[in-house]
């Protein structure tokens, strides 16, 4: 397995994983997530794959099959007067194919992205995790992440 920037040859594999993520979210919160949908269109994915400020990394096997991905956003806080002038790497989405779980692919993707953030002068790495996804929360805690803030809601 290797980890590298996603490109057009990875489109179908990434789309499949995006659908898997949506299925987990729709199962946990059908009031918010549409089952069968995905976060990005084909055109949006194609553009993201080329965007250096929003790198997408894929873990692939020897046949270039996508085993996992990590969508990232480089954030520059230097133009926000209320924050100190730091750069952050935000993990927008990390997923491992449900058929490839328990092989430490998620851990390797996370560590790759963590090193990428360090190399790009980032102060921290941040992400959001849905409360419904207990497995993801446990994974990130195992990787050493700690709560930064809480998003809360009340249904009306």
Secondary structure, 3 states (H helix, E strand, C coil): CEEEECCHHHHHHHHHHHHHHHHHHHHHCCCCCCCCCCCCCHHHHHHHCCCCCCCEEEEECCCCCEEEEEEEEEEEHHHCCCCCCCEEEEEEEEEECHHHCCCCHHHHHHHHHHHHHHHCCCCEEEECCCCCCHHHHHHHHHCCCCCCCCCCCCCC
